[in-house]
Amino acid sequence: MTDLNTNTDQTDTTPALNRRAALGFLGKAGLGMAALGLASPALAAPAKDIDGDVLNFALNLEYLEAAFYLAAVGRLGELKKIGGDAVIRLPAGLDMARGMQFKDSTVQAIANDIAEDELSHVKFLHGALGKGAVMRPVLDLNAAFLAAGSAASGGAITGFNPYANDLFFLHGAFIFEDVGVTAYNGAATLLTNPAYLQAAAGILAVEAYHGGAIRTMLYQQRQVTAAVGLYVGQVVQAISNLRGKVGGGKDMGLTDNAGKAVIAPADKNGVAYGRSTREVLNIVYLAPGADKGGFYPNGLNGAIK
C-alpha cells in the first residue's frame, strides 16, 4: 500500500494513549497537561483505524530520526530496546559507545538535545499505540546517505558520511528535519481523535524547533566550502531542490530568491508546508512512487507504506 488507508470503519482496534508515556513526553516537550487533554474523556475514547495508521506512520519516521541522532551521540542502544531487533545500518568506523567526535560544542549540545527529544517521541508513540505499535523497520544510515550526498552535490561529494564531521552531521540533519515538520502538518488533519491531534501538533512544534536550529547553524556557515567547488548554501539548496522535486515542490533552501534568510520555510502566508504521506514516502525512499528503498530498504511497517 503506497498511501493513506481511508477506511472509516469505527471498529475499536487501537488502544487509548498510555498516560505514563504521555506524561513523560509532555515533560520533555514542555506542554501543559491540559493542552493534551489528559484529563478529558476524549483521550480514553478508542481511536478509529485511521488514527492508528497515522500514528504508526509517524512512529516509522521517528524510529529513523531517533536512530540518526542517537547514533551520533553514542546512545543507539537505547533505541534498540524498543520495537524489535531490526537492523540499523551505519557507516563503518562509528564508535557505538561514544558516537561521533564533535569539534563544535554547540553542534554537540544540539545533537544531544534533539536525540533526547526523538527518543521521547518514539517512546510516546509506541506507548500510545500499545500492542498496535508497528515494529521498527530496517533502517539504512549508510548507503542512503551515500546516495543522497552524491545526488545533492552532483557527484562532487562521494562517500558522504554524516558522522564524519560537524558540518556533514548538520547536512544529514537537514535532510530529515524539514521532512518531519511537513509530514506531521500533512497528516494532522487525517486524525479523528482531538487528543491525538493535539499530541501530533505538540510533536510538530518540537520538530519545527529542531529544523530552525539546524537551519540557523547551516546559515551561519553557508559560505563555507562543503566540497570541491561547492559551498554549504549550495549543497543545502540542492538537497532542498531534490526534496521539492519528489515531495510536491514544498521546500526551501537557506535563502529565498531575494537572498534573504529562510529559517522557517513556509508558503506566502507564513504557514508551514504540509506533505501527503505519498510525498513523504517519495523523499525517504529516495525515489518517487517507490514502496521501499533509501532510508527504509524494506519499506515502512504498517498500513501507510
N, C-alpha and C positions, 0 to 999 in steps of 0.2 A: 504494500500500500504506500503511495507516494504523497498523500496529502491527508487533510483532516477527515476523520470519521464523523459524518454528520448524523449519526444515529441519535434520535431524540427519545429513545426508549427510557422510561422512568425507572427501570429496574434498579434495585438497591445493590450496586456492585462495588462501590468504592467506599472504604471506611472513612469515618469522620477524622478531622485533624487530631493528632495526638497532642494533648495540651502541654505536656512537658517539653516536647520538641518545639512547639510553637513558642513557648515562653523563652526557651534558650535562644531561638532565632531573634525574638524581639529584643532581648537584651543586647545582642550584638548589633542589630541593625538600627537600634536607637528609636524604635517605635513604641508608643504607649500601648498598654494592654487594650485599652478601649478602642484604639484605632483599628485593631484587627477584629474586634468584636468577640473576644474570647468568652465574654460573659453572656453573649447573645445566643438564644436558641437556634439561630440560623446556622451556627457553626456545627451543631450536632446533627443537623439535617443531612441525610445521605446525599452524596454527590451523584449527578447523572453520569452516565457512561462518558459523555464528552468531557466532563471535568477531570476524570481520571486520566483520559487520553492526553489532555493538555498538560496536566501536571507531570505526567511521565515524559512527555516531550521535553518539558523544562528540565526534568531530572537528568535526562540524557545529556543536555547541554551543560548542566552544572557538573556532571561527572568529568567532562572534558576540561572545563575551566579549572576545576579543583585540581585535577591531575597536573595541568601545566604549572600552576603556581606552587603547589605543594612539592613537586619535584625540584623546583628552583630553590626552595628553602630547606630541603632535606627532610620533608615530612610526608613523603608519599605513602609511607607505611600506614599512616592513619586512614587514608582513603581506601587502602586495600582491605581494610576490615569491614567495609561497607559494600553491599551489593554483589558479592561473589568474588571469584578469583580470575576474572578475565584478564588477559594480557594487556599491559600498558607498555608500548614500545617507546624506548627512549634513545637518544644519541649515545653512542659508545663513549665511555670515559666519565660520565656524570657520576659524581660521588653521591650515592643514595642516602648516606647518613648525614652528609654535610650540605649537599646541594651544590649550586654553582658558586663561584668565587666572585662576589660583587666587589667593585672598587669604589663605587659611589654609595655612601651610607644612606643617602636619601632614596635612591632606587631600591636599595635593600630593605629599607623601612617600609616602602610602599608595597614591595613584593610580599613581605611578611604579613602586612595588614590585609591585603587582598586575599592571600592564601587562607587566612583565618576566616574571612567572610565567605569564600567559596566553599570551604569545608562545612561551614554552618548552613549554607544553602542546601548542600547535599543532605545533611542530617535532617534538616527541617522537612524537605520534600519527601525524603524516604520515610520519615516518621508520619507525615501527613497521609501518605498513601498506604502505609501499613503493609499488609500482605499483598496489596495490589501494586506495590512498587516494582518497577522493572529492574532486572539485574544490570549491573554495569557492563556495557558493551566493550568489545576490544577497541582500544584507543591507540592511535598512532601519532606520536610526537616526534617522530624521526623522519621517515620518508615523506610524510605530508608536508612538513616544514621545508624539506629539501625542494620539493616541487613548487611550493608557494613562493619560496625565496627566489628561485630561478625564474619563475613566471613574472614576478613583480619587478625584477631587475632586468628583464630581457636577456637573461643568461649571464649578466655581469657578476651576480652573486652565486657562487657554486658552493655546495657543501654547507648551506645555511643551517646553523645550529643556534637556536635561541638562547641556549645556556652558555655560549662561548664567551660572551661579554655583556656588559650592562646595556649597551646600545642595541645589540641583537635581541636581548631579552625584551626591551621596550617595543621593538618591531613585532616580536611574536605576540606580545600582549595586545598590541593594536589590532592584530588580525582578529582576535576574539572579542574584545570589549564592545565595540560598536554593534557587533552581531547580536550579542546578548541583549543589549538595550532594545534593538529593533524587534527581536524575537518576542520578548515579553510584551512590548507595546502591541504587536500584531496579534498575539494570542490572548491577551487580556479580555478582549470583547467576546471571546468564544466561551468564557466561563459563565456558568449559570448560578453558582453559589456566591453571594456577595462577600462572604468571609474569605473564600479562595481568591476572589478578585482583589480584595484588599491586600492579601498576602502577596499576590503577584505584583501589585503596584509597589509594595514595600521593597521587594527584591529588585524590581526595575530601577527604583530610585538609587539603591546601593550600586547597581551595575553602572548607572549613569555617573555616579561619583567616581567610580573606578576609571571609566572611559575618559572623564575630564582630567583626571590626574595623569594618566598615560599620555594623553594628547598634549598637556602642558609641558611635560618632560621632553617630549619629542619636538614640540615647537621651539623650545629653548635651544635645541641642537639642530634645527632644521638646515643650517648652513654647514654642518659638519659632514665630512666625507664619510659615506657609508660603504661605498665600494668604488672600484675603478670607474671614474667619470660620473659618479652619481652622488648627490647629496642626500641627506636624510629626508628632507622635504620631498625630493623627487621619488624616493623609494616608497614613502608613505602614500604619496599621491597615486603611484602605480598600484599599490595594494588596494586603495580606495576604488580605483578605476576597475580593477578586476572584480571586486565585490559588487560594485554597481552594475557591471555587465551581466552578471548572473543573478543578482539579487534585486532586480526591479528598478535599477538606477537610483536607489535611495542611499546615497553615500556622499561623503565629502572628505577631502584631504585636510591638511593643516591650515590651508588658506583658501579663500574664495577667489572668484575671478578678478576681484579688485585688489587682491593681495592682502586682505585683512585676515587676522587670525580666526580660526574656527576651532573653538574649544568644545562647543556643544553643537554638533551637526543637527540641523533642523530645516524644515521647509520654510516658505516665505512668511508663514505666520508664527515662526519660532516654535513650532511643535515638532517633537522628536519623530523621526520616521518609524513606521511600523512595517514589518515584513510578514508575509504569509509564511506558513510552515514550509511550503514548497520553495520559496525564495531562500529561506534559511538553509534548507537541505542542499540547495544548489551550491551554497558557499562552503558548508562544512564537508561536503563530498567532493569539492573542487571540480565539479562538472555539472552543467545544467541537465536536469531530467534523470540523473543517476539515482539508483536506490542503495548504493553503498560506495565506499571509496574515501579517499582523502583522510581526514582525521578519524573516520569510522570505517575501517577496512571491510567489516562485515555488516555495516549498516547500524542504525539505531535500533534499540529494542522498544517494543510497544506497538500500538496501532498506527501512530504517525511516524512513518519511516521511509 
